[in-house]
Amino acid sequence: MGVISRIKDDIASIYHRDPAANGTLEILLNYPGMQAIWIHRVSHKLWKAKWCLTARMISTFSRWLTGVEIHPGATIGDRFFIDHGMGVVIGETAEIGNDCTLYHGVTLGGTTWQAGKRHPTLGNNVVVGAGAKILGPITMHDGARVGSNSVVVKEVPKDTTVVGIPAREVARPSDEAKEHAQRRSEMAKKYGFDAYAVSPDNPDPVANAIGKMLDHMHLMDSKVQEVCQAVQSMGGSVCTERLPELEVGEFSDAEQAAAEKRQQAIDEFDPII
């Protein structure tokens, strides 16, 4: 991926993950986490080229500028998002996959003074809450979640949520739960709702209510389809016309307008600015 494409990808990922983002210029000027990642890419290339002192000086400047300390030896994937950023520390041998999110005060630290792999590895789509500490050469597998202020010292399995000191597993979705969440997501897209707001583990009561409405609509659709098939099998003529599109009123219109505005801002972004 080229430099310009990667910059566009970074900005698009912030639009998708932070509802407070109102424009491209605002993101460029006021998101220190993104600035720290861009500076890190420069220092990381210098580190790999054995320009270690220069790389460390650049990373120190980045810490002064952004409040985020990323060792130039750390390996970071695509669409990495550091929200707020202040106080984040990422160690030398840390490895971070694609589409990961870290909040302020997070530490990816080591537990030994010996050389070698001593910092955590994060898979894809990992989310680490504010103030959490992940220590040692452990692996956070794809989709892992860490609660705020937790201290993680053991490996976290795929799609598992951990909280506490030391961190303990509190949620690991079953295959049935994953299927349920996927069904909700598909129904949300069908009826014009953003799937972000209907996650089954979302603490927002309004979002949970919308999710239950989508479950009910899915069940009703299934039952009506079964009734239609039964009547048609007995020679009846029902359900021959396509159902009209569901209109969800001003809520849907407002959400669609906001989505179009975000997409327009992404499309109009000029990386040469």
Order of alpha helices (4+ residues) and beta strands (2+ residues): alpha-alpha-alpha-alpha-beta-beta-beta-beta-beta-beta-beta-beta-beta-beta-beta-beta-beta-beta-beta-alpha-alpha-alpha
